[in-house]
């Protein structure tokens, strides 16, 4: 473990010692690094050190990074920690699968550390602005969102939440939206129920056909799934 006080903490899980050393050399000036080459210990380290983000390799002997990713993103004590996959595997299917498991970003080896630094900095800066005191529930709720995309064109789309809280939700949709974009939110049912207005506060996987967006309510007009 390397780093000083006052830094954000990164947990690095990779069986390749040389890769862990490279990550420490590249990021230890800005982050406190906790690393392990034994993925079976990763969950215990996450619970002990409460990292601000996790860097995870996919292919490790006797342990699947895919399973570990799903564990981190579904376990109540770690599901709010962003998981960034770092892997030698390329391909859209692998990236999509990681996204479906809840990973927020995917970096192929050899890693572009400047891009990784930027992503970590932007993500953690945005994340600090979110209200983390609320309980988040992994719940699929069908929604219809209307608004304007980043080019100013109006849209109306159907989507499904991945998790919800009393004042926010996370969903994926095939529309490019800017941070701070305003949307109208409808619960989809026999008759769409306009439950309020919201604002995009974070985006993930912008380079994919279905980026994910975190949206926070700015105004509630109807009954939301959590009150």
Beta strands, then each sheet from edge to edge (+ up, - down):
strand 1: 8-13
strand 2: 31-36
strand 3: 53-56
strand 4: 59-60
strand 5: 63-64
strand 6: 82-87
strand 7: 105-108
strand 8: 142-148
strand 9: 154-164
strand 10: 168-172
strand 11: 182-187
strand 12: 193-204
strand 13: 212-220
sheet 1: 2+ 1+ 3+ 6+ 7+
sheet 2: 4+ 5-
sheet 3: 8+ 9- 10+ 13- 12+ 11- 8+
end
